[in-house]
Amino acid sequence: MDENTNKYTFPFNTCEKKNENGIAQPYSSLVNFINCLIIFYFLSKTKTKYTFILLFSILCFQLFHLFSHIIHIKGSFQTITAHFLTYSMNIAFFYTFYCYTKVIPNYLFIFYLLLIVCFDIYCILYSTVIYYILTQSVIFISILAYYFSLLPKFIQKSIYQITFIVFIIILLVSNEKNNCEKMQDFYPHFPYHIFIEIFGIFLFYIICSNFYKL
């Protein structure tokens, strides 16, 4: 897969015109840089091993996300790596919840997650990015939902906000995949992808500003 195919491939098809010299997508890079600073700030305030691991996994994902908007590497390396880092975040959430609650999910829930993982692997091999963003989001929200009743009230409140923003981001990615060319015909130089990145700031701010306290 490459930027000349009709498949939506991260970061080539993100809806911001690519610069041939210098930073490939400067507007998305700037927003992601701000996001990295926010995450790093809350990472420095963590007081437990598991919250440090959680926020560190988020920072690693976001740093690679930033790198991918600065430099485009031909092939699927950046898509696969970003997806792997998404898995690491979901695993870190699971580890954090286990450490905080001392509760291991039942076999039915684990089997349910394994089914989604199998579908996710199928999607990343044979489908487009919107489907494996959706599968990773389902895994993430499912983990939040499973542990919801065992978490403190301020985390429960943040989970409603997190779920809403994840839903908005999925809609924005779907819109970008299907309508980027039309939007660029209307205003070719506007970096439409920054809408997704701005909601990413909201998402990670809510996560980091709450979960570092666990």
N, C-alpha and C positions, 0 to 999 in steps of 0.2 A: 504494500500500500504506500502511496506517496501523495503529494499535494496535487498531482495531475489526475488522480482517479476521482470517481464520483462518490466515493465513500467519505463520510465525515471522519477525518483522522486528526487527532490532537498532536501537535498544536497547529498544523498546517491550515486547517479549515476554520479555525476560530475567526470570528467576523471582525477582524481588524487588518487593514491593508499591511502587507509585509514590506519593510524597508529592505532594500538590497544591500545597503551598507550600514554598519553600526548595529544598534539594537533592533531586532526583527520587528517587535511589536512594543513600542515604547510606552503607550498608554496603559496597556495591560500590565506591563512590567512595573510601572510606577505604583499602580494600585496594589499589586502583589507585594512589592517592597514594603509599603505601608503596613500591609497585613502581617508580614514577617516581623516587623518591629513590634506590633501589638502582641503577637504570640510570644515573642522572646521576653517581653516585659512580664507577662503573667508566668511564663516558665521560670523566670528568676525569683518569683514569689512562692513557688511550690515548697511544701514542707514535708511531703511524703514521697517515698520511692515511686509508688504507683502513679501519682499525679504527675511527677516529673516525666516518667516514661510516656504517659498519655500526651502531655503537651509537647514533649520532644518529638514524638511520632508525627504530630500535627505540623510542627515546625519543619521537619524533614520533608514532608509532603509539600508544604508551601514553598520551601526553598527550591525544590526541584521544579515546581510549578513556575516560579519566578524564572529560573534558568531556562525553562522551555520556551518562555516568551521572549527571552533575550537572544537565544541561539536555537535555530531549527536544525535538527539532525535528520538527514534523510532516512527513511525506513520507519519501522514501528517501534524503535527503541524507546522513544519518549512516551508513547501511549502505554506500552507494556510496563515501563518503570513506574509511571504515575499510578497505574492500576495496582501494581504490587504494593506501592506505598499506601494506597487506600485500604488494602487488606491489612497492612500493619497498623493503621489507625483503628480499624474495627477490632482487631485483636487486642490493641491497647485499651480500648473501651471495655472489652470483656474482662481483661485482667484487672482493670481499675475497679469495676463493679464487684468482681469476685473478692478482691482484697478488702473492699469496704464492707461488703455484706456477709462474706464467708459462705455464700450460697453458690452451688454448682447447678446449672440448668438441668432439668430432667432429660431423659433420653428422647422423649418425643420432640422437645424443642431443638435438641442437637441434631436429630434426624431432619427436622424441618430446615435448619440452617444448611446442612449438607446438601439437601436438594437444591436450595438456592445457589449454593456454590457450584454445583454441577451445571446448572443452567447458566450461571455467570461465565464459567469456562467455555461453554458452548458459544455464548454470545461474543466473547472476546476473540474466539477463533473464526467465527463465521458470520458475525453480524456487525452493526455499527455501534459507535460510542454511546448513543442514547440508551441502548439496552443494558450495557454493563454499568453505566452510571445508575440506571434504575435498579439493577440487581444489588449493587453495593449499597444503595440508599435503603433498600428493603432490609438488607442485613443489619444496617446501622439502626434503623428505626425499630426493628424487631428486638434487638438487644436492649435498646432504651425502654421499650414497652415491657419486656420481661422483668426487668429489675425496677420498674417504675415505683411500685408500691413499697419497695424496700429502701428507697432513697429519701433524703431530707426534702422538706417542702420547697426550699429554694431551687433545688435541682429539678424537682417535678415541674415547677413553674417554667423553668428554662426549657424543658423538654417540649412543651407545647409550642414555644417560640421556635425552637430548633426544627421541629417537624414542619411547621409552616414555611420556614425559609427554605428548607430542603425541597419542598414541593414547588416553590416559586423558581428555584434554580433549575429543577428538572424541566419546568415549562419553558424557561428562557433558553436552555440548551436545545430543547426540541424546536423552538422557534428559530434559533440560529441555524440549526441543521437544515430546516425546510425553507427558510425565507431570507437567508443571508444575501443571496444574489439580488433579490428584489429590493431589499433595504439598501444595498450598495448602489443599485441603479438610481434610487431616490437621492441618496447623498453618499457618494462613493468614498469620501475621506473620513467619515465619522467612525470612530472605533466602537462599534456596537457591542463588542465583547466585554467592554468594561462594565456593562450592566450586570453581567454574571459575576464579575470580579468584585463589584461593590457589594452585592448580596453575600459574596464570600466573606467579605470583611465583617458584615453583620453576623453571619453564621459563626465564624471563629471567635469573634469578640464575645458573643453570648456563651459559647462553649468554654472558652478559656477563663473568662471572668467569673464563672460559676464553678467549674470543675476543679480549678486549682485549690479551692477551699476544702475539698473532700479529704 
